[in-house]
Amino acid sequence: FPKGRWSGLDSFFPWGIFGTGFLRGDHEWWAGDYEGAYGIYSRNHLNFIAINYEIEISRVGGPALSTDDWSSAVDAYAAAVAPLIESARATGLKRAADMRYLDTGRDPYDGYKPLLPIAKRITQEVHPDDDIIVAWTLADEPGIESLLSMAGCIRALRETDPHKRPGLVAFNALSKMAPY
């Protein structure tokens, strides 16, 4: 991360740790509380988790994101992610917020501006502090056909995030990475 571009850089260990997995049901590895994996990681001097499928806004908010009543989707997302924020704060662990599919149900050709009110609530109300939420998970194994949608999400987050937190994109195959 270039110096001066991200306010959390000074206290962030760039090597960190990445935890991934399908985190639904009884086997969620963060265990929903301080003594879950967040506590184990922090006691072993690990300070960052960038996870996919942790609390994903489209899975929590679903189709409501694409309506004029998107605020209820953000409320549901905020409630779902609150225990993780509390656990991260208690352990001092930094984490990424899963913003994949922020544009659920929206036409990417409408541009990024319809996403600004949703992104603003997320960046400034749900995840206002860069001491816990230090990055946005934007995509996981994206195809080139999703580039326009992802670009809109990136632009909306950059314009509304006062901390200018970086975005993360997970590529598992170089063939998928090459078009980007």
Secondary structure, 3 states (H helix, E strand, C coil): CCCCCCCCHHHCCCCCECCCCCCCHHHCCCCCCCCCHHHHHHHCCCCEECCCCCCCHHHHHHHHHHCCCHHHHHHHHHHHHHHHHHHHHHHCCEEEEECCCCCCCCCHHHCCHHHHHHHHHHHHHHCCCCCCEEEEEEEECCCHHHHHHHHHHHHHHHHHCCCCCCEEEECCCHHHHCCC
